[in-house]
Amino acid sequence: MTDLQVLFGWNSFQTCQAVNACVSASIEESGVMQWSDSNLLISIFLYIAASGVYDFYVVSAAIQRQAQLLVTIPQLQQSFVAQFNKDSLQLHIGTITVTNPGYYRFDFQGTNSILNKNEGDYPALYSLVLSQVQNPNNFNYVQKQFSSYFGRRGPSVHFSYNLESTKNILQFFNEVNVPENLDTIGTYAMAIGFDYGYFGIQVNSETERRVLFSVWSPQNTDDPSQIKPENAVLLVAKGNNTFVQEFGSEGSGGQSYLVYPWVAGVSYQFKLEGYPSDDGYSIFTTYFKDPSQPNSDYNLIASWKRPKTQSYLSGIYSFLENFEPETGHISRKAYYNNQQAFDKDGNSIKIQYAKFTYDDTAAQRQRLDYDGGVEQGKGFYLQNCGFFNPTSIKYGDIFNLNNYLSE
């Protein structure tokens, strides 16, 4: 048997239990630090595939004063009072019996005990330890050798669209609907991606949402200041309220976005056009349509020229991702519908199927909370984050449009 160490810096999140805002803790790779608000709930997640009886401990990141925490495991309807001693970094909390496979959440909250009379006395949490583990492969969580940033963000999921013909594709249309209560901060429901860029809608904060279109430079760098003039993506045109700027950190290039108050439950429409020009560039242009507006039509977001490129549209896909690690414990979902493609001669090109894939966070089984497929009457969907229990979907699964277009 062995001990299993689940790190708070890779696997925990915080939730405010008060009506008004809480004083947030700092979740770092060193653990949960500077924890001073009794209304704050610190939750750490792991997937347990095997039944068994497990003792569990908490390891603190630093010596602290005496403190008392309430530890609750909602799935087991069990609670424990953890009495931290100022002289110990490790505290045995209790024993749990697991009979059903699934994600389990361990919630930590400061109590109003006299031991906690001074705010800020809550222990710095480093790891949750399960002892008496026979097979570590029966447990899934974000491990230390993996990225804490991408692990807390959660898995990204994608659909690549298989077209009957890929020759000279000039236009592609897609429709995205983010359901109510699943428009979590950090959501990017990317409607139309292609070999040189991507286009979709984001939830950037409590007060701001965007329609975003980015095109990568052919120069391989994460630092836009390093792009040579001959490799720069050039703006051709933009909508009246579109912001344009450089971007980096995940490749570099030209970025354009419209701050727009899109709402959950509405099916927004996206159009991408791409073709080679006669000066060694290709021009890629995006349009966005809000059907809830009177007399709505497609509005220009931006048009970019990509150098050293002679291409129509290729590699067309969609994805759903979370770009905010602090909300990786909250689920998100998007529906994708009414895909259409046209070649340069105006011929309609059939979309044969969508192929499901995911990123390295899922591939290495650091997170299992991902899903995708077809829902009757609603179309293709992608879902991720929130620590919902795994489904039967596999990498490379194929979903046929006829599953729902025939209704």
C-alpha positions as CSV (number, residue, x, y, z in Angstrom):
1,M,0.0,0.0,0.0
2,T,1.1,3.6,-0.6
3,D,0.1,7.2,0.2
4,L,-1.5,9.3,-2.5
5,Q,-0.7,13.0,-2.4
6,V,-3.1,15.4,-4.1
7,L,-1.7,18.9,-4.3
8,F,-4.0,21.9,-3.5
9,G,-2.0,24.1,-5.9
10,W,-2.9,21.9,-8.8
11,N,-6.4,20.6,-7.8
12,S,-8.2,23.2,-5.6
13,F,-10.6,26.1,-6.1
14,Q,-12.4,28.6,-3.9
15,T,-16.0,29.6,-3.6
16,C,-17.6,32.4,-1.6
17,Q,-20.4,31.3,0.7
18,A,-21.4,34.8,1.7
19,V,-24.0,37.1,0.1
20,N,-21.4,39.7,-0.4
21,A,-17.9,39.2,-1.8
22,C,-15.3,37.2,0.2
23,V,-11.6,38.0,0.8
24,S,-10.0,35.6,-1.6
25,A,-7.2,33.3,-0.6
26,S,-4.2,32.9,-2.9
27,I,-4.0,29.5,-4.6
28,E,-0.4,29.0,-5.7
29,E,1.7,26.0,-6.5
30,S,2.9,26.2,-2.9
31,G,-0.7,25.7,-1.7
32,V,-3.6,27.7,-0.4
33,M,-2.1,30.7,1.1
34,Q,-3.2,33.9,3.0
35,W,-6.5,32.3,3.9
36,S,-8.4,34.7,6.2
37,D,-12.2,34.6,5.4
38,S,-14.5,32.1,7.2
39,N,-17.0,32.5,4.3
40,L,-14.5,31.0,1.9
41,L,-14.9,27.4,0.8
42,I,-11.7,25.7,-0.4
43,S,-12.5,22.6,-2.5
44,I,-10.1,20.0,-3.7
45,F,-11.2,17.4,-6.3
46,L,-10.0,13.9,-7.3
47,Y,-11.5,11.0,-9.2
48,I,-11.7,7.6,-7.3
49,A,-12.3,4.6,-9.5
50,A,-12.0,1.8,-6.9
51,S,-14.0,1.1,-3.9
52,G,-12.2,1.0,-0.6
53,V,-11.6,2.4,2.9
54,Y,-9.2,5.3,3.0
55,D,-7.7,7.3,5.8
56,F,-7.0,10.9,4.8
57,Y,-4.7,13.6,6.0
58,V,-4.0,17.2,5.3
59,V,-0.4,18.5,5.0
60,S,0.1,22.2,5.7
61,A,2.5,24.4,3.8
62,A,3.8,26.2,6.9
63,I,3.7,26.2,10.7
64,Q,0.7,28.2,11.9
65,R,-1.2,28.8,15.1
66,Q,-3.8,26.4,16.3
67,A,-6.8,26.4,14.0
68,Q,-10.1,24.5,13.4
69,L,-11.6,23.7,10.0
70,L,-14.8,21.9,9.0
71,V,-14.1,19.3,6.3
72,T,-17.0,18.0,4.3
73,I,-17.3,15.4,1.5
74,P,-20.7,16.1,-0.1
75,Q,-20.8,12.9,-2.2
76,L,-20.5,10.9,1.0
77,Q,-22.6,13.2,3.2
78,Q,-19.8,13.2,5.8
79,S,-18.2,16.0,7.8
80,F,-15.2,16.1,10.0
81,V,-13.8,18.8,12.4
82,A,-10.0,19.2,11.8
83,Q,-8.1,20.6,14.8
84,F,-4.8,21.8,13.6
85,N,-2.0,21.9,16.1
86,K,0.6,24.7,15.8
87,D,3.5,22.2,16.2
88,S,2.5,19.8,13.3
89,L,2.4,20.1,9.5
90,Q,0.4,16.9,9.0
91,L,-3.1,16.2,10.5
92,H,-5.1,13.0,10.3
93,I,-8.7,14.0,9.6
94,G,-10.7,10.8,9.3
95,T,-11.6,7.7,7.4
96,I,-13.9,7.4,4.4
97,T,-15.5,4.5,2.7
98,V,-15.9,4.7,-1.1
99,T,-18.3,2.4,-2.9
100,N,-19.1,4.1,-6.1
101,P,-16.6,5.4,-8.7
102,G,-16.7,9.1,-9.4
103,Y,-15.3,12.6,-8.6
104,Y,-15.1,13.4,-4.9
105,R,-14.9,16.9,-3.5
106,F,-13.3,17.7,-0.2
107,D,-14.5,21.1,1.2
108,F,-12.5,23.0,3.8
109,Q,-14.0,26.0,5.7
110,G,-12.9,27.9,8.7
111,T,-15.1,27.6,11.8
112,N,-16.1,30.2,14.4
113,S,-14.2,28.3,17.0
114,I,-12.3,30.2,19.7
115,L,-9.2,28.8,18.1
116,N,-9.9,31.0,15.0
117,K,-10.6,34.2,16.9
118,N,-8.0,36.0,14.8
119,E,-8.8,36.1,11.1
120,G,-5.9,34.8,9.1
121,D,-5.2,31.8,11.3
122,Y,-6.4,29.3,8.8
123,P,-3.7,26.8,7.8
124,A,-1.9,27.1,4.5
125,L,-3.0,23.9,2.8
126,Y,-0.4,22.0,0.7
127,S,-1.8,18.6,0.0
128,L,-4.5,16.1,0.7
129,V,-3.1,12.6,1.4
130,L,-5.0,9.4,1.1
131,S,-3.4,6.4,2.8
132,Q,-3.9,2.6,2.3
133,V,-4.0,3.0,-1.5
134,Q,-3.4,-0.3,-3.2
135,N,-3.3,0.9,-6.8
136,P,-2.6,4.6,-7.5
137,N,-3.8,4.1,-11.1
138,N,-7.4,4.0,-9.7
139,F,-7.1,7.7,-8.9
140,N,-7.1,10.7,-11.3
141,Y,-6.1,14.2,-10.4
142,V,-3.7,16.9,-11.7
143,Q,-0.2,15.7,-10.8
144,K,2.8,17.7,-9.9
145,Q,4.7,16.9,-13.1
146,F,1.8,18.3,-15.1
147,S,1.1,22.0,-15.5
148,S,-0.9,23.5,-12.6
149,Y,-2.1,26.3,-14.9
150,F,-3.5,24.0,-17.6
151,G,-4.7,21.4,-15.0
152,R,-6.8,23.9,-13.1
153,R,-8.1,25.4,-16.4
154,G,-9.5,21.9,-17.2
155,P,-9.6,20.0,-20.5
156,S,-10.3,21.6,-23.9
157,V,-12.5,19.8,-26.3
158,H,-12.8,20.1,-30.1
159,F,-14.8,19.1,-33.2
160,S,-13.0,18.9,-36.6
161,Y,-15.4,19.0,-39.5
162,N,-15.0,16.6,-42.4
163,L,-16.0,18.1,-45.7
164,E,-17.0,16.2,-48.8
165,S,-14.4,18.2,-50.7
166,T,-11.6,20.4,-49.3
167,K,-10.7,22.1,-52.5
168,N,-11.0,25.9,-52.7
169,I,-13.3,26.4,-49.7
170,L,-14.1,30.1,-49.7
171,Q,-16.8,30.4,-46.9
172,F,-17.8,28.5,-43.8
173,F,-20.8,29.2,-41.6
174,N,-21.5,28.0,-38.1
175,E,-23.9,28.7,-35.3
176,V,-23.2,28.7,-31.5
177,N,-25.5,28.6,-28.6
178,V,-24.1,28.6,-25.0
179,P,-26.9,27.4,-22.7
180,E,-28.2,29.4,-19.8
181,N,-26.1,29.0,-16.6
182,L,-23.3,27.4,-18.5
183,D,-21.7,30.7,-19.7
184,T,-19.0,30.6,-17.1
185,I,-16.3,33.3,-16.9
186,G,-13.3,32.1,-18.9
187,T,-15.4,30.3,-21.5
188,Y,-14.3,30.5,-25.2
189,A,-16.9,28.9,-27.4
190,M,-14.9,29.0,-30.6
191,A,-17.2,28.7,-33.6
192,I,-14.8,28.5,-36.6
193,G,-11.2,27.7,-36.4
194,F,-9.0,27.0,-39.4
195,D,-5.3,26.4,-40.1
196,Y,-4.3,30.0,-39.6
197,G,-6.7,31.4,-36.9
198,Y,-9.9,31.1,-34.9
199,F,-13.2,33.0,-34.4
200,G,-15.8,32.8,-31.6
201,I,-17.3,34.2,-28.4
202,Q,-15.8,34.7,-24.9
203,V,-16.9,35.4,-21.4
204,N,-14.1,37.7,-20.2
205,S,-15.5,39.0,-16.8
206,E,-18.8,39.6,-15.0
207,T,-19.3,42.7,-17.1
208,E,-17.5,42.0,-20.4
209,R,-18.0,39.6,-23.3
210,R,-16.3,39.5,-26.7
211,V,-16.6,38.3,-30.2
212,L,-12.9,37.4,-31.0
213,F,-11.1,36.8,-34.2
214,S,-7.3,36.1,-34.3
215,V,-4.9,35.2,-37.1
216,W,-1.4,33.7,-36.5
217,S,1.7,35.0,-38.0
218,P,3.8,32.4,-40.1
219,Q,6.7,33.2,-37.8
220,N,6.9,30.7,-34.9
221,T,7.2,32.8,-31.7
222,D,5.2,33.6,-28.6
223,D,6.6,37.1,-28.5
224,P,4.9,39.5,-30.9
225,S,7.8,42.0,-30.6
226,Q,10.0,39.4,-32.3
227,I,7.9,39.2,-35.5
228,K,9.8,40.4,-38.5
229,P,8.0,43.0,-40.7
230,E,7.7,40.5,-43.6
231,N,5.9,38.1,-41.3
232,A,3.4,40.5,-39.8
233,V,-0.3,39.9,-40.1
234,L,-1.8,43.1,-41.6
235,L,-5.2,44.6,-41.0
236,V,-7.3,45.1,-44.1
237,A,-10.5,46.3,-42.6
238,K,-12.5,46.2,-39.3
239,G,-16.0,46.9,-38.0
240,N,-16.7,50.3,-36.5
241,N,-16.4,49.1,-32.9
242,T,-13.8,46.4,-33.3
243,F,-10.5,46.7,-31.3
244,V,-7.3,45.4,-33.0
245,Q,-4.0,44.5,-31.4
246,E,-1.1,42.1,-31.4
247,F,-1.3,38.9,-29.4
248,G,1.3,36.4,-28.1
249,S,1.9,33.6,-25.6
250,E,0.3,31.0,-27.8
251,G,1.9,31.8,-31.1
252,S,1.7,35.5,-32.2
253,G,-0.3,37.5,-34.7
254,G,-3.1,39.9,-35.2
255,Q,-6.1,39.9,-32.9
256,S,-9.5,41.7,-33.3
257,Y,-12.5,41.7,-31.0
258,L,-15.8,43.3,-30.6
259,V,-17.0,43.9,-27.0
260,Y,-20.6,42.6,-27.3
261,P,-23.2,41.7,-24.6
262,W,-24.1,38.3,-26.1
263,V,-26.4,36.3,-23.9
264,A,-26.8,32.6,-23.0
265,G,-29.5,30.7,-24.8
266,V,-29.3,32.6,-28.1
267,S,-28.0,31.0,-31.3
268,Y,-25.4,33.4,-32.8
269,Q,-24.2,33.0,-36.3
270,F,-20.6,33.2,-37.6
271,K,-19.2,33.5,-41.1
272,L,-15.6,33.1,-42.2
273,E,-14.2,33.9,-45.7
274,G,-10.7,33.1,-46.9
275,Y,-8.9,33.2,-50.2
276,P,-5.4,33.8,-51.6
277,S,-4.6,37.3,-53.0
278,D,-2.2,38.0,-55.8
279,D,0.5,39.6,-53.7
280,G,1.7,36.5,-51.7
281,Y,-0.9,37.0,-48.9
282,S,-4.2,35.3,-48.1
283,I,-7.1,37.4,-46.8
284,F,-9.3,36.1,-44.0
285,T,-12.5,37.9,-43.0
286,T,-15.1,37.3,-40.3
287,Y,-18.7,38.4,-39.8
288,F,-21.0,38.0,-36.8
289,K,-24.8,38.0,-36.7
290,D,-27.1,38.4,-33.7
291,P,-30.5,37.0,-34.8
292,S,-32.2,38.5,-31.7
293,Q,-31.7,42.0,-33.1
294,P,-34.4,43.6,-35.5
295,N,-33.4,43.3,-39.2
296,S,-30.2,41.6,-38.2
297,D,-27.5,40.9,-40.7
298,Y,-23.9,39.8,-40.7
299,N,-21.6,42.5,-39.4
300,L,-17.9,42.7,-40.2
301,I,-15.6,41.9,-37.3
302,A,-12.3,42.2,-39.1
303,S,-10.3,41.3,-42.2
304,W,-6.6,40.3,-42.0
305,K,-3.9,39.6,-44.5
306,R,-1.5,36.7,-43.7
307,P,1.9,36.9,-45.4
308,K,3.6,33.9,-47.1
309,T,0.3,32.2,-47.5
310,Q,-1.7,31.2,-50.6
311,S,-4.7,29.4,-49.3
312,Y,-8.5,29.1,-49.2
313,L,-10.0,27.8,-45.9
314,S,-8.6,24.5,-44.6
315,G,-8.5,22.5,-41.3
316,I,-11.9,23.8,-40.2
317,Y,-12.9,23.0,-36.6
318,S,-14.6,24.3,-33.4
319,F,-13.5,24.1,-29.7
320,L,-14.7,24.8,-26.2
321,E,-12.1,25.9,-23.7
322,N,-11.7,27.6,-20.3
323,F,-9.0,30.3,-20.2
324,E,-9.5,31.2,-16.5
325,P,-7.9,28.7,-14.1
326,E,-9.9,30.1,-11.1
327,T,-13.2,28.8,-12.8
328,G,-12.0,25.4,-13.8
329,H,-14.4,23.8,-11.3
330,I,-17.5,25.2,-13.0
331,S,-19.0,23.5,-16.0
332,R,-19.5,25.1,-19.4
333,K,-21.2,23.9,-22.6
334,A,-21.9,25.0,-26.2
335,Y,-24.1,23.8,-29.1
336,Y,-22.8,24.0,-32.7
337,N,-25.4,24.0,-35.5
338,N,-26.2,24.6,-39.1
339,Q,-22.7,24.3,-40.5
340,Q,-22.4,25.3,-44.2
341,A,-19.5,25.4,-46.6
342,F,-19.1,26.9,-50.1
343,D,-16.2,26.8,-52.6
344,K,-15.0,29.7,-54.7
345,D,-17.5,28.9,-57.4
346,G,-20.4,29.0,-55.0
347,N,-21.0,25.3,-54.8
348,S,-22.4,24.0,-51.5
349,I,-20.0,21.5,-49.9
350,K,-21.5,18.8,-47.7
351,I,-20.3,18.5,-44.1
352,Q,-20.1,14.8,-43.6
353,Y,-19.3,14.5,-39.9
354,A,-17.6,16.0,-36.9
355,K,-14.7,14.2,-35.1
356,F,-14.2,14.7,-31.4
357,T,-10.8,15.3,-29.9
358,Y,-9.3,16.8,-26.7
359,D,-6.1,18.4,-25.4
360,D,-3.2,17.0,-23.4
361,T,-5.0,17.6,-20.0
362,A,-7.5,15.0,-21.0
363,A,-5.1,12.8,-23.0
364,Q,-2.9,12.4,-19.9
365,R,-6.0,11.8,-17.8
366,Q,-5.3,14.7,-15.5
367,R,-8.9,15.7,-15.8
368,L,-11.8,13.5,-16.9
369,D,-14.6,16.1,-17.0
370,Y,-15.1,16.4,-20.7
371,D,-17.9,15.3,-23.1
372,G,-19.2,15.9,-26.6
373,G,-21.6,14.4,-29.1
374,V,-25.1,15.1,-30.5
375,E,-28.3,15.9,-28.6
376,Q,-31.5,15.3,-30.5
377,G,-33.1,18.5,-31.4
378,K,-30.2,20.6,-30.2
379,G,-27.3,19.5,-32.4
380,F,-23.6,19.0,-31.8
381,Y,-22.4,19.9,-28.3
382,L,-19.1,20.2,-26.4
383,Q,-18.9,20.2,-22.6
384,N,-16.0,20.5,-20.2
385,C,-14.9,21.4,-16.6
386,G,-17.0,21.2,-13.4
387,F,-15.7,17.7,-12.4
388,F,-18.7,15.9,-13.7
389,N,-18.2,12.1,-13.9
390,P,-16.7,10.7,-17.1
391,T,-18.8,9.6,-20.0
392,S,-18.1,6.9,-22.6
393,I,-16.9,9.3,-25.3
394,K,-13.5,8.5,-26.7
395,Y,-10.8,10.5,-28.6
396,G,-11.6,10.3,-32.3
397,D,-15.3,9.5,-32.0
398,I,-17.3,10.5,-35.0
399,F,-20.8,12.1,-35.0
400,N,-22.9,12.3,-38.1
401,L,-24.9,15.4,-39.0
402,N,-27.9,13.2,-40.0
403,N,-28.3,12.3,-36.4
404,Y,-30.1,15.6,-35.9
405,L,-30.5,17.4,-39.2
406,S,-33.1,14.9,-40.2
407,E,-35.5,16.0,-37.5
